[in-house]
Amino acid sequence: MTRQEEPVSILVVDDERDIRDGCERILSRMGFRVAKAADGETGLAVLAEEPISIVLLDLKMPGLDGMELLSRVNQAHPDILVIVITGYATVETAIEAMKMGAYDFISKPFQPDQLRLTVERAMERKRLIEEAKRLERERQKTLLDLDAEKSRTRTIIRALPHGVAVTAPDGRLVLMNPAFRGLLGLEPSMAPGQHISAYVRDEGLCDLVLEISKASGKPDLAATYEFATPDERYLMGRCTQVLSEEGECLGAVMVLADITDWKALDKLKTEFLARVSHELRSPLSTIDLQLALLLGEGHADKHRDDHHLLVRAKERTQGLISLIRDLLDLSRLEWGVEKQELKEVRLNDVLSAVVESLSPQARSRNHSLSLKLPPEELEPLLADPVALESVFSNLVANAINYTPEGGAIEVEAGRDGHYLRVDVSDTGLGIEPQYLETIFDKFYRIKNEKTRYITGTGLGLSIVKSIVDGLDGKIEVASEPGKGSRFRVLLPVGEGG
């Protein structure tokens, strides 16, 4: 880095002291002034008092985590570039951070050269942004002039590492850089001036660009879109409006980045998850069976003193088996297995099997579990039978777990227009209104005094929604705290079926 009269300030926010101190040593030698914070709240305080250009941000911290701090930095300090620090287990979170506006990420453990290179790229990006802003103030009245702009503007855009394209409100592409051509495999002779669909073969991205280009002036209007190219690369596009000084929408600017490597890492994570789950399921099932035999008739008296320990061990083992089942379901969903095993499935048979298999669990808690089917058998669905059974097994198991002893669970099926409808109702704890939007998130569980002793992974409802969405269906929730919940699944069966 070229030393300036006043050094550029960088803030390092990480709960590991070694990381903070190591970054300070490296960056100080590069001529930067380094501020440090051990948590998110301290980081916000530093940002409020000092002019910071770049933030190195750990995603996993106690208290205010990195994702929340990233959101606040983007809102309060949009000019600051954020580089997230992540580990292998949080690659998916790092991708989400990039979607939220983070500039780059660096994985732990990192070498000094990696840190230097990433920070130097960020500084070059800031210089380019400042230069682009200066040129914009000098001369930028309409986007149609961009292709004939001064050579220095074209040089700046040409040097950007990501693909950049600009479109007019009617969808015509008026500017693109070499990186954009390379990512989409366009011929060097292909010039701007045609409709965006002539350059981008993905219909969804073209529709998004047109939607943003034609929208009335909204400076905060932006959207992110992922798609695959014919040569099996994954690209992420971020599209934003470009406004005139008067607030008129002049078109849209689209930035493309290659995220193929991130997708590969995500797939490795999923494969690892599946392998570990398979390896654990068999021995745990054996242990569960042996515990069941010890607790069975004729054995309880022999182990009277240790009986409560055996019961607790069996509960824990069943919890682990449930976790592994959910992880395997999640892995299958991410691999798209459900869409590859479609066959005709009769909903009556699936619901009957689910209710029969979960009846012993309901009886153990003195619940009544009933199934109400229409007089005439429902039409067959085209679905994966294992996935469909997983949907209703999760919903009924949740109803049993979250209903106090002596409650009632009812499964009712019927026809609703062009959909087959299944309602799973209970007289349980119910769900507070503020949680209804988040209960389908992965690993999310409502934690309060009433639910603290209920075991679970937080994956069940996420799996249910993924499968239902894959079948072009819908899932709806109606709940009243203290009185129970009703989960409604609607699955399409064709026009007029």
C-alpha positions as CSV (number, residue, x, y, z in Angstrom):
1,M,0.0,0.0,0.0
2,T,1.2,3.5,-0.8
3,R,1.5,5.5,2.4
4,Q,-0.7,8.5,2.7
5,E,-0.4,11.6,4.8
6,E,-3.2,10.4,7.0
7,P,-3.3,6.5,7.3
8,V,-6.5,4.7,6.3
9,S,-8.2,3.2,9.4
10,I,-9.2,-0.4,9.6
11,L,-11.4,-1.9,12.3
12,V,-10.9,-5.6,13.3
13,V,-13.9,-7.1,15.1
14,D,-13.2,-10.6,16.4
15,D,-13.7,-12.3,19.8
16,E,-10.3,-14.1,19.5
17,R,-7.5,-11.9,20.8
18,D,-4.9,-13.7,18.7
19,I,-6.8,-12.9,15.5
20,R,-7.1,-9.2,16.5
21,D,-3.4,-8.9,17.4
22,G,-2.2,-10.8,14.4
23,C,-4.3,-8.6,12.0
24,E,-2.9,-5.5,13.8
25,R,0.7,-6.5,13.3
26,I,0.2,-7.3,9.6
27,L,-1.9,-4.2,8.7
28,S,0.2,-1.8,10.7
29,R,3.3,-2.8,8.7
30,M,1.2,-2.0,5.6
31,G,0.7,1.6,6.8
32,F,-2.8,1.3,8.1
33,R,-4.1,2.6,11.4
34,V,-5.8,-0.4,13.2
35,A,-8.6,-0.2,15.7
36,K,-9.8,-3.4,17.5
37,A,-13.0,-4.6,19.1
38,A,-13.7,-7.9,20.9
39,D,-17.5,-7.9,20.3
40,G,-20.1,-6.3,18.1
41,E,-21.3,-3.6,20.6
42,T,-17.7,-2.4,21.0
43,G,-17.3,-2.3,17.2
44,L,-20.4,-0.1,16.8
45,A,-19.0,2.3,19.4
46,V,-15.7,2.5,17.5
47,L,-17.6,3.2,14.2
48,A,-19.5,6.0,15.9
49,E,-16.4,7.8,17.0
50,E,-13.7,7.1,14.4
51,P,-13.6,7.4,10.6
52,I,-13.2,3.7,9.4
53,S,-12.7,2.7,5.8
54,I,-12.6,-1.1,6.1
55,V,-14.0,-3.5,8.7
56,L,-12.7,-7.1,9.2
57,L,-15.6,-8.9,10.8
58,D,-15.9,-12.3,12.4
59,L,-19.3,-13.9,11.7
60,K,-19.4,-16.0,14.8
61,M,-19.3,-14.0,18.0
62,P,-21.2,-14.0,21.3
63,G,-23.8,-11.3,21.9
64,L,-24.3,-9.2,18.8
65,D,-23.2,-11.6,16.0
66,G,-21.4,-10.7,12.7
67,M,-24.6,-10.9,10.5
68,E,-26.4,-8.3,12.7
69,L,-23.4,-6.1,12.9
70,L,-23.0,-6.3,9.1
71,S,-26.6,-5.2,8.6
72,R,-26.1,-2.2,11.0
73,V,-22.8,-1.2,9.2
74,N,-24.5,-1.3,5.8
75,Q,-27.4,0.9,7.1
76,A,-25.4,3.5,9.1
77,H,-22.1,3.4,7.1
78,P,-22.8,2.3,3.5
79,D,-19.3,3.5,2.3
80,I,-17.4,1.2,4.6
81,L,-16.2,-2.1,2.9
82,V,-16.8,-5.2,5.1
83,I,-14.6,-8.3,4.8
84,V,-16.0,-11.2,6.8
85,I,-13.8,-13.7,8.6
86,T,-15.3,-17.2,8.5
87,G,-14.4,-20.8,9.2
88,Y,-15.2,-23.9,7.0
89,A,-18.4,-24.6,8.9
90,T,-19.8,-21.2,8.1
91,V,-19.2,-21.0,4.4
92,E,-23.0,-20.9,3.8
93,T,-23.3,-18.0,6.2
94,A,-20.4,-16.2,4.4
95,I,-22.3,-16.5,1.1
96,E,-25.4,-15.0,2.9
97,A,-23.1,-12.2,4.1
98,M,-22.0,-11.5,0.5
99,K,-25.6,-11.3,-0.5
100,M,-26.2,-8.8,2.3
101,G,-23.5,-6.5,0.9
102,A,-20.2,-7.7,2.4
103,Y,-17.3,-7.0,-0.1
104,D,-15.3,-10.2,0.4
105,F,-14.5,-13.0,2.9
106,I,-11.4,-14.7,4.2
107,S,-11.3,-18.1,5.8
108,K,-9.7,-19.1,9.1
109,P,-6.9,-19.9,9.5
110,F,-5.4,-17.5,7.0
111,Q,-1.8,-16.6,6.1
112,P,-0.5,-13.0,6.3
113,D,-0.2,-12.9,2.5
114,Q,-3.9,-13.8,2.2
115,L,-4.9,-11.0,4.5
116,R,-2.6,-8.5,2.7
117,L,-4.0,-9.4,-0.7
118,T,-7.7,-9.2,0.4
119,V,-7.2,-5.8,2.1
120,E,-5.3,-4.5,-0.9
121,R,-8.1,-5.5,-3.2
122,A,-10.6,-3.7,-0.9
123,M,-8.4,-0.6,-1.0
124,E,-8.3,-0.7,-4.8
125,R,-12.1,-1.1,-4.8
126,K,-12.5,2.0,-2.6
127,R,-10.2,4.0,-4.9
128,L,-12.2,2.9,-7.9
129,I,-15.5,3.7,-6.2
130,E,-14.2,7.2,-5.3
131,E,-12.9,7.8,-8.8
132,A,-16.2,6.6,-10.3
133,K,-18.1,8.9,-8.0
134,R,-15.9,11.9,-9.0
135,L,-16.5,11.1,-12.7
136,E,-20.2,10.7,-12.1
137,R,-20.4,14.1,-10.6
138,E,-18.4,15.6,-13.6
139,R,-20.4,14.1,-16.4
140,Q,-23.2,11.5,-16.2
141,K,-26.5,12.7,-17.3
142,T,-28.0,9.6,-19.1
143,L,-26.9,6.0,-19.3
144,L,-27.1,6.1,-23.1
145,D,-24.0,8.2,-23.1
146,L,-21.9,5.6,-21.1
147,D,-20.7,3.5,-24.1
148,A,-19.1,6.7,-25.6
149,E,-17.8,8.0,-22.2
150,K,-14.3,9.1,-21.7
151,S,-11.6,6.4,-21.9
152,R,-10.8,6.7,-18.2
153,T,-14.3,5.7,-17.2
154,R,-14.2,2.7,-19.6
155,T,-10.8,1.8,-18.1
156,I,-12.1,1.8,-14.6
157,I,-15.1,-0.4,-15.4
158,R,-12.9,-2.6,-17.6
159,A,-10.5,-3.2,-14.7
160,L,-13.3,-4.3,-12.2
161,P,-12.9,-8.0,-11.2
162,H,-16.6,-8.7,-11.4
163,G,-18.8,-8.6,-14.5
164,V,-20.6,-5.2,-14.9
165,A,-23.5,-4.4,-17.3
166,V,-25.8,-1.4,-17.5
167,T,-29.2,-1.5,-19.1
168,A,-31.7,1.3,-20.2
169,P,-35.3,1.3,-19.0
170,D,-36.4,-0.6,-22.1
171,G,-34.0,-3.5,-21.4
172,R,-31.3,-2.6,-23.9
173,L,-27.8,-3.2,-22.8
174,V,-25.7,0.0,-23.1
175,L,-22.5,-1.0,-21.4
176,M,-20.6,-4.2,-20.4
177,N,-17.0,-4.9,-19.3
178,P,-14.7,-7.8,-20.3
179,A,-15.4,-9.7,-17.1
180,F,-19.1,-9.7,-17.9
181,R,-18.3,-11.1,-21.4
182,G,-16.1,-13.8,-19.9
183,L,-18.5,-15.0,-17.3
184,L,-21.3,-15.4,-19.9
185,G,-19.0,-16.7,-22.7
186,L,-19.9,-13.9,-25.1
187,E,-18.0,-13.3,-28.3
188,P,-15.6,-10.3,-28.2
189,S,-17.3,-9.0,-31.3
190,M,-20.7,-8.8,-29.6
191,A,-21.4,-5.1,-29.0
192,P,-23.9,-3.4,-26.7
193,G,-27.2,-2.2,-28.0
194,Q,-29.4,-5.3,-28.1
195,H,-32.0,-6.4,-25.6
196,I,-30.5,-8.0,-22.4
197,S,-32.0,-11.4,-23.3
198,A,-29.5,-11.5,-26.3
199,Y,-26.6,-11.6,-23.8
200,V,-28.1,-13.3,-20.7
201,R,-29.8,-16.7,-21.4
202,D,-31.4,-17.0,-18.0
203,E,-35.0,-15.8,-18.3
204,G,-35.4,-15.2,-14.5
205,L,-32.4,-12.8,-14.4
206,C,-33.6,-10.9,-17.5
207,D,-37.1,-10.5,-15.9
208,L,-35.4,-9.2,-12.8
209,V,-33.4,-6.6,-14.7
210,L,-36.4,-5.4,-16.6
211,E,-38.5,-5.1,-13.4
212,I,-35.8,-3.0,-11.7
213,S,-35.2,-0.9,-14.8
214,K,-38.8,0.0,-15.1
215,A,-39.6,0.7,-11.5
216,S,-40.2,4.2,-10.3
217,G,-37.2,5.8,-8.6
218,K,-36.3,3.9,-5.5
219,P,-32.7,4.4,-4.4
220,D,-32.7,1.4,-2.2
221,L,-34.3,-1.0,-4.7
222,A,-31.9,-3.9,-5.3
223,A,-32.2,-7.7,-5.7
224,T,-29.8,-10.7,-5.8
225,Y,-30.2,-13.7,-8.2
226,E,-28.3,-17.0,-8.6
227,F,-28.2,-19.1,-11.8
228,A,-26.1,-21.7,-13.5
229,T,-24.4,-21.4,-16.9
230,P,-24.4,-24.2,-19.6
231,D,-20.8,-25.0,-18.6
232,E,-21.9,-25.8,-15.1
233,R,-20.7,-22.6,-13.4
234,Y,-22.7,-20.8,-10.8
235,L,-23.1,-17.0,-11.0
236,M,-24.6,-14.6,-8.6
237,G,-26.0,-11.3,-10.0
238,R,-26.9,-8.2,-8.0
239,C,-29.1,-5.7,-9.8
240,T,-29.7,-2.1,-8.6
241,Q,-31.4,1.0,-10.0
242,V,-29.5,3.9,-11.3
243,L,-31.2,7.3,-10.7
244,S,-30.6,10.8,-12.1
245,E,-30.1,13.7,-9.8
246,E,-33.8,14.4,-10.0
247,G,-34.6,10.8,-8.8
248,E,-35.7,9.5,-12.3
249,C,-34.9,5.9,-13.0
250,L,-32.4,5.7,-15.9
251,G,-32.1,1.9,-15.9
252,A,-30.3,-0.7,-14.0
253,V,-26.7,-1.8,-13.2
254,M,-26.0,-5.5,-12.9
255,V,-22.9,-7.0,-11.2
256,L,-22.0,-10.7,-11.8
257,A,-19.7,-12.8,-9.6
258,D,-18.6,-16.4,-10.0
259,I,-19.7,-18.4,-6.9
260,T,-18.8,-21.9,-8.3
261,D,-16.1,-22.5,-5.6
262,W,-18.5,-21.5,-2.8
263,K,-21.1,-23.9,-4.2
264,A,-18.5,-26.7,-4.3
265,L,-17.6,-26.1,-0.7
266,D,-21.3,-26.2,0.2
267,K,-21.7,-29.5,-1.6
268,L,-18.7,-30.9,0.3
269,K,-20.3,-29.8,3.5
270,T,-23.6,-31.6,2.6
271,E,-21.8,-34.8,1.5
272,F,-19.8,-34.8,4.8
273,L,-23.0,-34.3,6.8
274,A,-24.7,-37.2,5.0
275,R,-21.7,-39.6,5.5
276,V,-21.4,-38.9,9.2
277,S,-25.2,-39.3,9.6
278,H,-25.1,-42.7,7.9
279,E,-22.2,-43.8,10.0
280,L,-23.9,-42.8,13.3
281,R,-27.5,-44.1,12.5
282,S,-26.8,-47.8,12.6
283,P,-24.9,-48.0,16.0
284,L,-27.4,-45.6,17.6
285,S,-30.4,-47.7,16.4
286,T,-28.7,-50.8,18.0
287,I,-28.2,-49.0,21.3
288,D,-31.8,-47.8,21.2
289,L,-33.1,-51.3,20.6
290,Q,-31.0,-52.7,23.5
291,L,-32.2,-50.0,25.9
292,A,-35.8,-50.9,24.8
293,L,-35.1,-54.5,25.7
294,L,-33.7,-53.6,29.1
295,L,-36.8,-51.4,29.9
296,G,-39.2,-54.1,28.6
297,E,-41.2,-56.6,30.5
298,G,-39.3,-58.7,33.0
299,H,-36.2,-56.5,33.0
300,A,-37.4,-53.3,34.8
301,D,-37.4,-55.1,38.2
302,K,-33.8,-56.2,37.8
303,H,-32.6,-52.6,37.2
304,R,-35.1,-50.8,39.5
305,D,-32.4,-48.5,41.0
306,D,-31.1,-47.5,37.5
307,H,-34.5,-47.5,35.8
308,H,-34.7,-43.6,35.5
309,L,-31.2,-43.5,34.1
310,L,-32.1,-46.0,31.4
311,V,-35.2,-44.0,30.6
312,R,-33.2,-40.9,30.2
313,A,-30.6,-42.7,28.1
314,K,-33.3,-43.9,25.8
315,E,-34.8,-40.4,25.4
316,R,-31.4,-39.0,24.5
317,T,-30.7,-41.8,22.1
318,Q,-34.0,-41.2,20.4
319,G,-33.2,-37.5,20.2
320,L,-29.9,-38.3,18.4
321,I,-31.7,-40.7,16.0
322,S,-34.2,-37.9,15.3
323,L,-31.4,-35.5,14.6
324,I,-29.7,-37.9,12.2
325,R,-33.0,-38.5,10.4
326,D,-33.5,-34.8,10.0
327,L,-29.9,-34.3,8.7
328,L,-30.3,-37.1,6.2
329,D,-33.6,-35.5,5.0
330,L,-31.8,-32.2,4.7
331,S,-29.0,-33.7,2.7
332,R,-31.5,-35.4,0.3
333,L,-33.3,-32.1,-0.2
334,E,-30.1,-30.2,-1.0
335,W,-29.1,-32.9,-3.5
336,G,-32.6,-32.7,-5.1
337,V,-33.3,-36.4,-4.6
338,E,-37.0,-35.8,-4.1
339,K,-37.5,-34.4,-7.6
340,Q,-35.7,-37.5,-9.0
341,E,-38.0,-40.1,-7.4
342,L,-41.5,-38.9,-8.3
343,K,-44.2,-41.5,-8.5
344,E,-47.9,-41.8,-8.0
345,V,-48.7,-41.6,-4.2
346,R,-52.1,-42.0,-2.6
347,L,-52.5,-39.5,0.2
348,N,-54.9,-41.7,2.2
349,D,-52.3,-44.4,2.5
350,V,-49.5,-42.0,3.5
351,L,-51.6,-40.4,6.2
352,S,-52.8,-43.7,7.5
353,A,-49.2,-45.0,7.8
354,V,-48.1,-41.8,9.6
355,V,-50.9,-41.9,12.1
356,E,-50.4,-45.6,12.8
357,S,-46.6,-45.2,13.3
358,L,-47.0,-42.3,15.7
359,S,-50.0,-43.6,17.7
360,P,-47.8,-45.3,20.3
361,Q,-45.9,-42.0,20.9
362,A,-49.3,-40.2,21.3
363,R,-50.6,-42.8,23.7
364,S,-47.5,-42.5,25.8
365,R,-48.5,-38.9,26.5
366,N,-52.2,-39.7,26.9
367,H,-53.1,-37.9,23.7
368,S,-55.9,-38.7,21.3
369,L,-54.6,-39.0,17.7
370,S,-57.3,-39.2,15.1
371,L,-57.4,-39.3,11.3
372,K,-60.4,-37.9,9.3
373,L,-60.6,-38.9,5.6
374,P,-63.3,-38.0,3.1
375,P,-65.8,-40.8,2.0
376,E,-64.2,-41.0,-1.4
377,E,-60.5,-41.7,-1.8
378,L,-58.4,-38.6,-2.8
379,E,-56.7,-38.4,-6.2
380,P,-53.1,-39.7,-6.4
381,L,-50.2,-37.2,-6.2
382,L,-47.0,-37.2,-8.2
383,A,-44.4,-37.1,-5.4
384,D,-41.6,-38.9,-3.6
385,P,-43.4,-41.2,-1.1
386,V,-40.6,-40.9,1.5
387,A,-40.5,-37.1,1.3
388,L,-44.3,-36.9,1.5
389,E,-44.4,-39.1,4.6
390,S,-41.6,-37.0,6.1
391,V,-43.8,-33.9,5.7
392,F,-46.7,-35.3,7.7
393,S,-44.5,-37.3,10.2
394,N,-42.8,-34.0,11.2
395,L,-46.1,-32.1,11.5
396,V,-47.8,-34.8,13.6
397,A,-44.6,-35.4,15.8
398,N,-44.4,-31.7,16.4
399,A,-48.1,-31.6,17.4
400,I,-47.5,-34.5,19.9
401,N,-44.3,-32.9,21.4
402,Y,-45.8,-29.4,21.8
403,T,-49.1,-30.5,23.3
404,P,-49.3,-31.0,27.1
405,E,-50.3,-34.4,28.3
406,G,-53.9,-35.4,27.7
407,G,-54.3,-33.3,24.5
408,A,-55.9,-34.0,21.2
409,I,-54.3,-34.1,17.7
410,E,-56.4,-34.4,14.6
411,V,-55.3,-35.0,11.0
412,E,-57.9,-34.2,8.4
413,A,-57.7,-34.5,4.6
414,G,-59.9,-33.1,1.8
415,R,-60.2,-31.2,-1.4
416,D,-59.8,-27.5,-1.7
417,G,-60.2,-26.3,-5.3
418,H,-57.3,-27.6,-7.4
419,Y,-55.5,-28.6,-4.2
420,L,-55.5,-31.6,-1.8
421,R,-55.7,-30.2,1.7
422,V,-54.3,-31.7,4.9
423,D,-54.8,-30.1,8.3
424,V,-52.8,-31.1,11.3
425,S,-54.4,-29.5,14.4
426,D,-53.6,-29.8,18.1
427,T,-54.7,-28.4,21.4
428,G,-51.1,-27.6,22.4
429,L,-49.0,-24.6,23.5
430,G,-49.6,-22.5,20.4
431,I,-47.2,-20.1,18.7
432,E,-46.8,-16.4,19.5
433,P,-47.5,-14.2,16.4
434,Q,-44.0,-12.8,16.2
435,Y,-42.6,-16.3,15.7
436,L,-44.8,-17.3,12.8
437,E,-42.5,-15.9,10.1
438,T,-39.4,-17.6,11.4
439,I,-40.5,-21.1,12.5
440,F,-39.6,-22.5,9.0
441,D,-36.0,-21.3,9.2
442,K,-33.3,-24.0,9.5
443,F,-32.3,-24.8,13.1
444,Y,-34.8,-22.3,14.5
445,R,-36.6,-23.3,17.7
446,I,-38.9,-21.3,19.9
447,K,-37.2,-21.2,23.3
448,N,-39.2,-20.3,26.4
449,E,-40.2,-21.7,29.8
450,K,-42.8,-24.0,28.3
451,T,-40.5,-25.4,25.5
452,R,-37.1,-25.6,27.2
453,Y,-37.5,-29.4,28.0
454,I,-38.8,-30.3,24.5
455,T,-36.0,-31.9,22.5
456,G,-35.6,-31.2,18.8
457,T,-33.2,-30.1,16.0
458,G,-35.1,-27.1,14.6
459,L,-34.9,-28.8,11.1
460,G,-38.3,-30.4,10.9
461,L,-40.4,-27.5,9.7
462,S,-37.6,-26.3,7.4
463,I,-37.6,-29.7,5.8
464,V,-41.4,-29.7,5.5
465,K,-41.5,-26.3,3.8
466,S,-38.7,-27.3,1.3
467,I,-40.5,-30.5,0.3
468,V,-43.9,-28.7,-0.1
469,D,-42.3,-25.9,-2.1
470,G,-40.6,-28.5,-4.3
471,L,-44.1,-29.9,-5.1
472,D,-45.4,-26.3,-5.9
473,G,-47.6,-26.5,-2.8
474,K,-48.3,-24.2,0.1
475,I,-48.1,-24.4,3.8
476,E,-50.1,-22.2,6.1
477,V,-50.1,-21.8,9.9
478,A,-52.9,-20.6,12.2
479,S,-52.2,-20.5,15.9
480,E,-53.4,-19.1,19.2
481,P,-51.1,-19.2,22.3
482,G,-52.4,-21.6,24.9
483,K,-55.1,-23.0,22.6
484,G,-53.2,-24.8,19.9
485,S,-52.1,-24.7,16.3
486,R,-53.2,-25.8,12.8
487,F,-50.8,-26.4,10.0
488,R,-52.5,-26.6,6.6
489,V,-50.7,-28.2,3.6
490,L,-52.1,-27.6,0.1
491,L,-50.7,-29.8,-2.7
492,P,-51.8,-29.2,-6.4
493,V,-53.5,-32.1,-8.3
494,G,-54.0,-30.3,-11.6
495,E,-56.7,-28.2,-13.2
496,G,-60.2,-29.3,-12.5
497,G,-58.8,-32.7,-11.3
